[in-house]
Structure formats: C-alpha cells, structure tokens
Amino acid sequence: MAELLKVGEEAPDFESVDQDGKPVKLSQFRGKPVVVYFYPADDTPGCTTEACNFRDHMEHYEKAGVKVLGISVNTQNSHKKFAEKYNLNFTLVVDNSKKIASDYGVLGTRSASRVTYIIGPDGKIKYVYPKVTPKDHAVDVMGKLRELELVN
C-alpha cells in the first residue's frame, strides 16, 4: 500500500460514476465538507456494517451539508445491488480501475483499505482515519466534523 495522504494536502480530484451510472466528480462538491470513505468490498460483513451506519445517520450529514462518498474497487452493478439491498441513501463511487484508491494511497493487493478522509470545503484534507471501526464510524466522523468546526 502506498502512503496515505496527509492533513493539509489537496485531495486529488476524481471523475467516475455512482451506483446508478451518474457522473460524479469530487470537485463538484467544492464549498462543502466531504467525507470520502474507502472500503474493501460491497456486501461483506464489515463493509455492510459501515455502510448501514452511514445510512442510519445520513439525516445528520444532510442537515449539516456534508456529502458522503463511499468508494471501493467494485463495479457499478455490484454497487447498485449493494445500495438496493441495504437501502443505502448516499453515493457509492465506482473505482474498478483502482485509480482513485491508488491516488489516495489506500490500494491494497486486491482492494481498497478501510480508510476515511474528511475533506474541507476548500478541497484540502482536514483529517485522516487510517484505521476504522465500522460499527460507530459515522458517529465518530460527525463528531470530528464538529470538532474541526466544519459543521455546527
């Protein structure tokens, strides 16, 4: 695995599609905080726990104006099935070329590592979670967004 990006660095822009095939670019969310969380694979126990945790707290993220992007190296079809099966209410970004995971230093041998970046409205990395506990991660991230004064 390459080296993780550091706080203060510009978050690499990316262009891909979401689970519904709609184009998504990091730069389209400039001006608001963005949570970019990388996860190993759709519909696996830890990844499902983490995704459902974000799903269950999405109302708080939306009220605070924070965009959540889940990224793995799975295909669009895999993301779509995963999102539908668990009623996920946020964007899953397709990275089957593995370029995004590579640019963010989270690419393992076959998949992305479980790493989360908080990106500020200015496009710079404000916080990095190199190790993630899926069960309470959405709550932890919201707490960190408040601590960093990126949300009220």
LOPAKOL-11681 format. One record per residue: residue in one letter; x, y, z of N, C-alpha, C in turn. Coordinates in steps of 0.2 Angstrom, whole numbers. Layout:
REM residues N
@res: A, nc1: X, nc2: Y, nc3: Z, cac1: X, cac2: Y, cac3: Z, cc1: X, cc2: Y, cc3: Z
...
***
This chain:
REM residues 152
@res: M, nc1: 4, nc2: -6, nc3: 0, cac1: 0, cac2: 0, cac3: 0, cc1: 4, cc2: 6, cc3: 0
@res: A, nc1: 3, nc2: 11, nc3: -4, cac1: 6, cac2: 17, cac3: -4, cc1: 5, cc2: 21, cc3: 2
@res: E, nc1: 8, nc2: 27, nc3: 3, cac1: 7, cac2: 31, cac3: 9, cc1: 1, cc2: 35, cc3: 8
@res: L, nc1: -3, nc2: 35, nc3: 14, cac1: -9, cac2: 39, cac3: 14, cc1: -8, cc2: 47, cc3: 13
@res: L, nc1: -13, nc2: 50, nc3: 11, cac1: -12, cac2: 57, cac3: 10, cc1: -12, cc2: 60, cc3: 17
@res: K, nc1: -9, nc2: 66, nc3: 18, cac1: -9, cac2: 70, cac3: 24, cc1: -13, cc2: 76, cc3: 25
@res: V, nc1: -15, nc2: 77, nc3: 31, cac1: -19, cac2: 83, cac3: 33, cc1: -15, cc2: 89, cc3: 30
@res: G, nc1: -19, nc2: 94, nc3: 26, cac1: -17, cac2: 99, cac3: 23, cc1: -15, cc2: 99, cc3: 16
@res: E, nc1: -15, nc2: 92, nc3: 13, cac1: -14, cac2: 91, cac3: 6, cc1: -20, cc2: 92, cc3: 2
@res: E, nc1: -20, nc2: 94, nc3: -4, cac1: -25, cac2: 95, cac3: -8, cc1: -28, cc2: 87, cc3: -10
@res: A, nc1: -34, nc2: 86, nc3: -9, cac1: -37, cac2: 80, cac3: -11, cc1: -37, cc2: 79, cc3: -18
@res: P, nc1: -35, nc2: 74, nc3: -21, cac1: -35, cac2: 73, cac3: -28, cc1: -42, cc2: 72, cc3: -31
@res: D, nc1: -43, nc2: 76, nc3: -36, cac1: -50, cac2: 76, cac3: -39, cc1: -50, cc2: 69, cc3: -43
@res: F, nc1: -56, nc2: 67, nc3: -43, cac1: -58, cac2: 61, cac3: -47, cc1: -64, cc2: 62, cc3: -51
@res: E, nc1: -65, nc2: 58, nc3: -56, cac1: -71, cac2: 58, cac3: -60, cc1: -73, cc2: 50, cc3: -61
@res: S, nc1: -79, nc2: 49, nc3: -60, cac1: -81, cac2: 42, cac3: -61, cc1: -89, cc2: 42, cc3: -61
@res: V, nc1: -92, nc2: 36, nc3: -60, cac1: -99, cac2: 36, cac3: -60, cc1: -101, cc2: 33, cc3: -53
@res: D, nc1: -108, nc2: 34, nc3: -51, cac1: -110, cac2: 31, cac3: -45, cc1: -114, cc2: 25, cc3: -46
@res: Q, nc1: -117, nc2: 22, nc3: -41, cac1: -121, cac2: 16, cac3: -42, cc1: -126, cc2: 16, cc3: -47
@res: D, nc1: -129, nc2: 22, nc3: -49, cac1: -134, cac2: 22, cac3: -54, cc1: -131, cc2: 24, cc3: -61
@res: G, nc1: -124, nc2: 25, nc3: -61, cac1: -121, cac2: 27, cac3: -68, cc1: -121, cc2: 34, cc3: -69
@res: K, nc1: -123, nc2: 38, nc3: -64, cac1: -122, cac2: 45, cac3: -65, cc1: -115, cc2: 48, cc3: -63
@res: P, nc1: -113, nc2: 53, nc3: -67, cac1: -106, cac2: 55, cac3: -66, cc1: -105, cc2: 58, cc3: -60
@res: V, nc1: -99, nc2: 57, nc3: -57, cac1: -98, cac2: 60, cac3: -50, cc1: -90, cc2: 62, cc3: -50
@res: K, nc1: -89, nc2: 69, nc3: -48, cac1: -83, cac2: 71, cac3: -48, cc1: -82, cc2: 74, cc3: -41
@res: L, nc1: -76, nc2: 74, nc3: -38, cac1: -75, cac2: 77, cac3: -31, cc1: -76, cc2: 84, cc3: -31
@res: S, nc1: -73, nc2: 87, nc3: -37, cac1: -73, cac2: 95, cac3: -37, cc1: -81, cc2: 97, cc3: -37
@res: Q, nc1: -86, nc2: 93, nc3: -39, cac1: -92, cac2: 96, cac3: -39, cc1: -95, cc2: 98, cc3: -32
@res: F, nc1: -92, nc2: 95, nc3: -27, cac1: -94, cac2: 96, cac3: -20, cc1: -90, cc2: 102, cc3: -17
@res: R, nc1: -86, nc2: 105, nc3: -20, cac1: -81, cac2: 111, cac3: -18, cc1: -86, cc2: 116, cc3: -14
@res: G, nc1: -84, nc2: 118, nc3: -8, cac1: -88, cac2: 123, cac3: -5, cc1: -92, cc2: 120, cc3: 1
@res: K, nc1: -92, nc2: 113, nc3: 1, cac1: -95, cac2: 110, cac3: 7, cc1: -90, cc2: 104, cc3: 9
@res: P, nc1: -91, nc2: 102, nc3: 16, cac1: -86, cac2: 96, cac3: 18, cc1: -88, cc2: 90, cc3: 15
@res: V, nc1: -83, nc2: 86, nc3: 13, cac1: -85, cac2: 79, cac3: 10, cc1: -81, cc2: 74, cc3: 14
@res: V, nc1: -85, nc2: 68, nc3: 16, cac1: -82, cac2: 63, cac3: 19, cc1: -81, cc2: 57, cc3: 13
@res: V, nc1: -75, nc2: 56, nc3: 12, cac1: -73, cac2: 50, cac3: 7, cc1: -71, cc2: 44, cc3: 11
@res: Y, nc1: -75, nc2: 39, nc3: 11, cac1: -73, cac2: 33, cac3: 14, cc1: -72, cc2: 27, cc3: 10
@res: F, nc1: -66, nc2: 25, nc3: 10, cac1: -64, cac2: 19, cac3: 6, cc1: -66, cc2: 12, cc3: 10
@res: Y, nc1: -68, nc2: 7, nc3: 6, cac1: -70, cac2: 1, cac3: 10, cc1: -68, cc2: -5, cc3: 5
@res: P, nc1: -66, nc2: -11, nc3: 8, cac1: -64, cac2: -16, cac3: 3, cc1: -69, cc2: -19, cc3: -2
@res: A, nc1: -75, nc2: -20, nc3: 0, cac1: -79, cac2: -24, cac3: -5, cc1: -87, cc2: -23, cc3: -3
@res: D, nc1: -91, nc2: -23, nc3: -8, cac1: -98, cac2: -22, cac3: -7, cc1: -101, cc2: -29, cc3: -3
@res: D, nc1: -105, nc2: -28, nc3: 1, cac1: -109, cac2: -34, cac3: 4, cc1: -105, cc2: -39, cc3: 7
@res: T, nc1: -100, nc2: -36, nc3: 11, cac1: -96, cac2: -40, cac3: 16, cc1: -97, cc2: -38, cc3: 23
@res: P, nc1: -96, nc2: -42, nc3: 28, cac1: -99, cac2: -40, cac3: 34, cc1: -97, cc2: -33, cc3: 37
@res: G, nc1: -90, nc2: -32, nc3: 37, cac1: -88, cac2: -25, cac3: 40, cc1: -90, cc2: -19, cc3: 35
@res: C, nc1: -90, nc2: -20, nc3: 29, cac1: -92, cac2: -15, cac3: 24, cc1: -99, cc2: -14, cc3: 25
@res: T, nc1: -103, nc2: -19, nc3: 26, cac1: -110, cac2: -18, cac3: 26, cc1: -112, cc2: -14, cc3: 33
@res: T, nc1: -109, nc2: -16, nc3: 38, cac1: -109, cac2: -13, cac3: 45, cc1: -108, cc2: -5, cc3: 44
@res: E, nc1: -102, nc2: -4, nc3: 41, cac1: -100, cac2: 3, cac3: 40, cc1: -105, cc2: 7, cc3: 35
@res: A, nc1: -107, nc2: 4, nc3: 30, cac1: -112, cac2: 7, cac3: 25, cc1: -119, cc2: 9, cc3: 29
@res: C, nc1: -121, nc2: 4, nc3: 32, cac1: -128, cac2: 4, cac3: 36, cc1: -127, cc2: 10, cc3: 41
@res: N, nc1: -121, nc2: 10, nc3: 45, cac1: -120, cac2: 15, cac3: 50, cc1: -121, cc2: 22, cc3: 47
@res: F, nc1: -118, nc2: 23, nc3: 41, cac1: -118, cac2: 30, cac3: 37, cc1: -126, cc2: 31, cc3: 35
@res: R, nc1: -129, nc2: 26, nc3: 33, cac1: -136, cac2: 26, cac3: 30, cc1: -140, cc2: 28, cc3: 36
@res: D, nc1: -139, nc2: 25, nc3: 42, cac1: -143, cac2: 27, cac3: 48, cc1: -142, cc2: 34, cc3: 51
@res: H, nc1: -137, nc2: 37, nc3: 49, cac1: -135, cac2: 44, cac3: 51, cc1: -135, cc2: 49, cc3: 46
@res: M, nc1: -137, nc2: 47, nc3: 40, cac1: -137, cac2: 51, cac3: 34, cc1: -141, cc2: 58, cc3: 35
@res: E, nc1: -146, nc2: 58, nc3: 39, cac1: -150, cac2: 64, cac3: 40, cc1: -146, cc2: 69, cc3: 43
@res: H, nc1: -142, nc2: 67, nc3: 48, cac1: -137, cac2: 72, cac3: 51, cc1: -132, cc2: 75, cc3: 47
@res: Y, nc1: -130, nc2: 71, nc3: 42, cac1: -125, cac2: 73, cac3: 37, cc1: -128, cc2: 78, cc3: 32
@res: E, nc1: -134, nc2: 76, nc3: 30, cac1: -138, cac2: 80, cac3: 25, cc1: -139, cc2: 87, cc3: 28
@res: K, nc1: -142, nc2: 87, nc3: 35, cac1: -144, cac2: 93, cac3: 38, cc1: -137, cc2: 98, cc3: 39
@res: A, nc1: -132, nc2: 95, nc3: 40, cac1: -125, cac2: 98, cac3: 41, cc1: -122, cc2: 100, cc3: 34
@res: G, nc1: -125, nc2: 98, nc3: 29, cac1: -122, cac2: 100, cac3: 22, cc1: -116, cc2: 96, cc3: 20
@res: V, nc1: -115, nc2: 90, nc3: 23, cac1: -109, cac2: 86, cac3: 22, cc1: -111, cc2: 81, cc3: 16
@res: K, nc1: -107, nc2: 80, nc3: 11, cac1: -108, cac2: 75, cac3: 6, cc1: -104, cc2: 69, cc3: 8
@res: V, nc1: -107, nc2: 63, nc3: 8, cac1: -103, cac2: 56, cac3: 10, cc1: -102, cc2: 52, cc3: 3
@res: L, nc1: -96, nc2: 50, nc3: 2, cac1: -95, cac2: 46, cac3: -4, cc1: -91, cc2: 40, cc3: -2
@res: G, nc1: -94, nc2: 34, nc3: -3, cac1: -91, cac2: 28, cac3: -2, cc1: -88, cc2: 25, cc3: -8
@res: I, nc1: -82, nc2: 23, nc3: -7, cac1: -78, cac2: 21, cac3: -13, cc1: -75, cc2: 14, cc3: -12
@res: S, nc1: -76, nc2: 10, nc3: -17, cac1: -72, cac2: 3, cac3: -17, cc1: -71, cc2: 2, cc3: -24
@res: V, nc1: -67, nc2: -4, nc3: -25, cac1: -65, cac2: -5, cac3: -32, cc1: -70, cc2: -10, cc3: -36
@res: N, nc1: -76, nc2: -11, nc3: -33, cac1: -81, cac2: -15, cac3: -36, cc1: -84, cc2: -11, cc3: -42
@res: T, nc1: -88, nc2: -15, nc3: -46, cac1: -91, cac2: -12, cac3: -52, cc1: -98, cc2: -8, cc3: -50
@res: Q, nc1: -100, nc2: -5, nc3: -55, cac1: -106, cac2: -1, cac3: -54, cc1: -112, cc2: -6, cc3: -52
@res: N, nc1: -112, nc2: -12, nc3: -56, cac1: -118, cac2: -16, cac3: -55, cc1: -117, cc2: -19, cc3: -47
@res: S, nc1: -111, nc2: -20, nc3: -45, cac1: -110, cac2: -23, cac3: -38, cc1: -113, cc2: -17, cc3: -33
@res: H, nc1: -111, nc2: -11, nc3: -35, cac1: -113, cac2: -5, cac3: -30, cc1: -120, cc2: -5, cc3: -30
@res: K, nc1: -123, nc2: -5, nc3: -36, cac1: -131, cac2: -4, cac3: -37, cc1: -134, cc2: -10, cc3: -32
@res: K, nc1: -132, nc2: -16, nc3: -33, cac1: -135, cac2: -21, cac3: -29, cc1: -134, cc2: -20, cc3: -22
@res: F, nc1: -128, nc2: -18, nc3: -20, cac1: -127, cac2: -17, cac3: -13, cc1: -131, cc2: -11, cc3: -10
@res: A, nc1: -132, nc2: -6, nc3: -14, cac1: -136, cac2: 0, cac3: -12, cc1: -143, cc2: -2, cc3: -11
@res: E, nc1: -146, nc2: -6, nc3: -16, cac1: -153, cac2: -8, cac3: -16, cc1: -154, cc2: -13, cc3: -10
@res: K, nc1: -150, nc2: -17, nc3: -9, cac1: -151, cac2: -22, cac3: -4, cc1: -151, cc2: -19, cc3: 3
@res: Y, nc1: -147, nc2: -14, nc3: 4, cac1: -147, cac2: -11, cac3: 11, cc1: -150, cc2: -4, cc3: 11
@res: N, nc1: -154, nc2: -2, nc3: 6, cac1: -157, cac2: 5, cac3: 5, cc1: -152, cc2: 10, cc3: 7
@res: L, nc1: -146, nc2: 10, nc3: 4, cac1: -141, cac2: 15, cac3: 5, cc1: -143, cc2: 22, cc3: 2
@res: N, nc1: -142, nc2: 27, nc3: 6, cac1: -145, cac2: 33, cac3: 4, cc1: -139, cc2: 39, cc3: 3
@res: F, nc1: -134, nc2: 36, nc3: 0, cac1: -128, cac2: 41, cac3: -1, cc1: -125, cc2: 38, cc3: -7
@res: T, nc1: -120, nc2: 41, nc3: -10, cac1: -116, cac2: 40, cac3: -16, cc1: -111, cc2: 34, cc3: -15
@res: L, nc1: -111, nc2: 29, nc3: -19, cac1: -106, cac2: 24, cac3: -19, cc1: -102, cc2: 26, cc3: -26
@res: V, nc1: -96, nc2: 27, nc3: -26, cac1: -92, cac2: 29, cac3: -32, cc1: -88, cc2: 22, cc3: -34
@res: V, nc1: -89, nc2: 21, nc3: -41, cac1: -86, cac2: 16, cac3: -44, cc1: -78, cc2: 17, cc3: -45
@res: D, nc1: -74, nc2: 13, nc3: -43, cac1: -67, cac2: 13, cac3: -44, cc1: -64, cc2: 7, cc3: -47
@res: N, nc1: -67, nc2: 4, nc3: -52, cac1: -64, cac2: -3, cac3: -54, cc1: -58, cc2: -2, cc3: -58
@res: S, nc1: -56, nc2: 4, nc3: -59, cac1: -49, cac2: 5, cac3: -62, cc1: -44, cc2: 5, cc3: -57
@res: K, nc1: -46, nc2: 6, nc3: -51, cac1: -42, cac2: 7, cac3: -45, cc1: -38, cc2: 13, cc3: -45
@res: K, nc1: -39, nc2: 18, nc3: -49, cac1: -35, cac2: 24, cac3: -49, cc1: -37, cc2: 28, cc3: -43
@res: I, nc1: -43, nc2: 29, nc3: -41, cac1: -44, cac2: 33, cac3: -35, cc1: -41, cc2: 31, cc3: -29
@res: A, nc1: -42, nc2: 24, nc3: -28, cac1: -39, cac2: 21, cac3: -22, cc1: -31, cc2: 22, cc3: -22
@res: S, nc1: -28, nc2: 21, nc3: -28, cac1: -21, cac2: 22, cac3: -29, cc1: -19, cc2: 29, cc3: -27
@res: D, nc1: -23, nc2: 34, nc3: -30, cac1: -21, cac2: 41, cac3: -29, cc1: -22, cc2: 43, cc3: -22
@res: Y, nc1: -26, nc2: 40, nc3: -18, cac1: -27, cac2: 41, cac3: -11, cc1: -23, cc2: 37, cc3: -6
@res: G, nc1: -19, nc2: 33, nc3: -9, cac1: -14, cac2: 29, cac3: -5, cc1: -17, cc2: 23, cc3: -1
@res: V, nc1: -23, nc2: 21, nc3: -4, cac1: -27, cac2: 16, cac3: 0, cc1: -27, cc2: 9, cc3: -3
@res: L, nc1: -24, nc2: 8, nc3: -9, cac1: -25, cac2: 2, cac3: -13, cc1: -20, cc2: -3, cc3: -10
@res: G, nc1: -24, nc2: -9, nc3: -8, cac1: -20, cac2: -15, cac3: -6, cc1: -19, cc2: -19, cc3: -12
@res: T, nc1: -18, nc2: -25, nc3: -11, cac1: -16, cac2: -30, cac3: -16, cc1: -22, cc2: -31, cc3: -21
@res: R, nc1: -28, nc2: -32, nc3: -18, cac1: -34, cac2: -33, cac3: -22, cc1: -39, cc2: -28, cc3: -21
@res: S, nc1: -39, nc2: -24, nc3: -16, cac1: -45, cac2: -20, cac3: -14, cc1: -42, cc2: -13, cc3: -11
@res: A, nc1: -47, nc2: -9, nc3: -9, cac1: -45, cac2: -3, cac3: -6, cc1: -45, cc2: -5, cc3: 2
@res: S, nc1: -41, nc2: -2, nc3: 5, cac1: -41, cac2: -2, cac3: 13, cc1: -46, cc2: 2, cc3: 16
@res: R, nc1: -48, nc2: 0, nc3: 22, cac1: -54, cac2: 4, cac3: 25, cc1: -50, cc2: 10, cc3: 28
@res: V, nc1: -51, nc2: 16, nc3: 25, cac1: -48, cac2: 22, cac3: 27, cc1: -53, cc2: 28, cc3: 25
@res: T, nc1: -54, nc2: 33, nc3: 29, cac1: -58, cac2: 38, cac3: 28, cc1: -54, cc2: 45, cc3: 28
@res: Y, nc1: -56, nc2: 49, nc3: 24, cac1: -54, cac2: 56, cac3: 23, cc1: -59, cc2: 61, cc3: 24
@res: I, nc1: -58, nc2: 66, nc3: 28, cac1: -63, cac2: 72, cac3: 29, cc1: -59, cc2: 77, cc3: 25
@res: I, nc1: -63, nc2: 80, nc3: 20, cac1: -61, cac2: 85, cac3: 15, cc1: -65, cc2: 91, cc3: 17
@res: G, nc1: -61, nc2: 97, nc3: 17, cac1: -64, cac2: 103, cac3: 19, cc1: -67, cc2: 106, cc3: 13
@res: P, nc1: -71, nc2: 111, nc3: 14, cac1: -74, cac2: 115, cac3: 8, cc1: -69, cc2: 118, cc3: 3
@res: D, nc1: -63, nc2: 119, nc3: 6, cac1: -58, cac2: 121, cac3: 1, cc1: -54, cc2: 116, cc3: -3
@res: G, nc1: -56, nc2: 109, nc3: -2, cac1: -53, cac2: 104, cac3: -6, cc1: -47, cc2: 101, cc3: -3
@res: K, nc1: -45, nc2: 103, nc3: 4, cac1: -40, cac2: 101, cac3: 7, cc1: -42, cc2: 95, cc3: 12
@res: I, nc1: -37, nc2: 91, nc3: 13, cac1: -38, cac2: 85, cac3: 18, cc1: -38, cc2: 88, cc3: 25
@res: K, nc1: -43, nc2: 87, nc3: 29, cac1: -43, cac2: 90, cac3: 36, cc1: -42, cc2: 85, cc3: 41
@res: Y, nc1: -44, nc2: 78, nc3: 39, cac1: -42, cac2: 73, cac3: 44, cc1: -42, cc2: 66, cc3: 41
@res: V, nc1: -38, nc2: 62, nc3: 43, cac1: -37, cac2: 55, cac3: 40, cc1: -39, cc2: 50, cc3: 46
@res: Y, nc1: -43, nc2: 45, nc3: 44, cac1: -44, cac2: 39, cac3: 49, cc1: -40, cc2: 34, cc3: 45
@res: P, nc1: -34, nc2: 32, nc3: 47, cac1: -30, cac2: 26, cac3: 44, cc1: -33, cc2: 20, cc3: 47
@res: K, nc1: -37, nc2: 19, nc3: 52, cac1: -40, cac2: 13, cac3: 55, cc1: -47, cc2: 15, cc3: 56
@res: V, nc1: -51, nc2: 11, nc3: 54, cac1: -59, cac2: 12, cac3: 55, cc1: -62, cc2: 7, cc3: 59
@res: T, nc1: -66, nc2: 8, nc3: 64, cac1: -71, cac2: 3, cac3: 67, cc1: -77, cc2: 4, cc3: 63
@res: P, nc1: -80, nc2: 0, nc3: 59, cac1: -86, cac2: 1, cac3: 55, cc1: -92, cc2: 2, cc3: 59
@res: K, nc1: -93, nc2: -1, nc3: 65, cac1: -99, cac2: 0, cac3: 69, cc1: -101, cc2: 7, cc3: 71
@res: D, nc1: -97, nc2: 11, nc3: 73, cac1: -99, cac2: 18, cac3: 75, cc1: -95, cc2: 23, cc3: 71
@res: H, nc1: -93, nc2: 21, nc3: 65, cac1: -89, cac2: 26, cac3: 61, cc1: -93, cc2: 32, cc3: 60
@res: A, nc1: -99, nc2: 32, nc3: 57, cac1: -102, cac2: 38, cac3: 55, cc1: -103, cc2: 43, cc3: 61
@res: V, nc1: -104, nc2: 40, nc3: 67, cac1: -105, cac2: 45, cac3: 73, cc1: -98, cc2: 48, cc3: 75
@res: D, nc1: -93, nc2: 44, nc3: 74, cac1: -86, cac2: 46, cac3: 75, cc1: -84, cc2: 52, cc3: 70
@res: V, nc1: -86, nc2: 51, nc3: 64, cac1: -84, cac2: 56, cac3: 59, cc1: -88, cc2: 62, cc3: 60
@res: M, nc1: -94, nc2: 62, nc3: 62, cac1: -98, cac2: 68, cac3: 63, cc1: -96, cc2: 72, cc3: 69
@res: G, nc1: -93, nc2: 68, nc3: 74, cac1: -90, cac2: 71, cac3: 80, cc1: -84, cc2: 75, cc3: 78
@res: K, nc1: -80, nc2: 72, nc3: 73, cac1: -74, cac2: 75, cac3: 71, cc1: -75, cc2: 81, cc3: 67
@res: L, nc1: -80, nc2: 81, nc3: 62, cac1: -83, cac2: 87, cac3: 58, cc1: -84, cc2: 93, cc3: 63
@res: R, nc1: -88, nc2: 91, nc3: 68, cac1: -89, cac2: 97, cac3: 73, cc1: -83, cc2: 99, cc3: 77
@res: E, nc1: -79, nc2: 95, nc3: 79, cac1: -73, cac2: 97, cac3: 82, cc1: -68, cc2: 101, cc3: 78
@res: L, nc1: -68, nc2: 99, nc3: 71, cac1: -64, cac2: 103, cac3: 66, cc1: -68, cc2: 110, cc3: 64
@res: E, nc1: -74, nc2: 111, nc3: 67, cac1: -78, cac2: 116, cac3: 65, cc1: -80, cc2: 117, cc3: 58
@res: L, nc1: -81, nc2: 111, nc3: 55, cac1: -83, cac2: 111, cac3: 48, cc1: -91, cc2: 111, cc3: 47
@res: V, nc1: -94, nc2: 109, nc3: 53, cac1: -101, cac2: 109, cac3: 54, cc1: -103, cc2: 112, cc3: 61
@res: N, nc1: -109, nc2: 114, nc3: 61, cac1: -112, cac2: 116, cac3: 68, cc1: -113, cc2: 110, cc3: 72
***
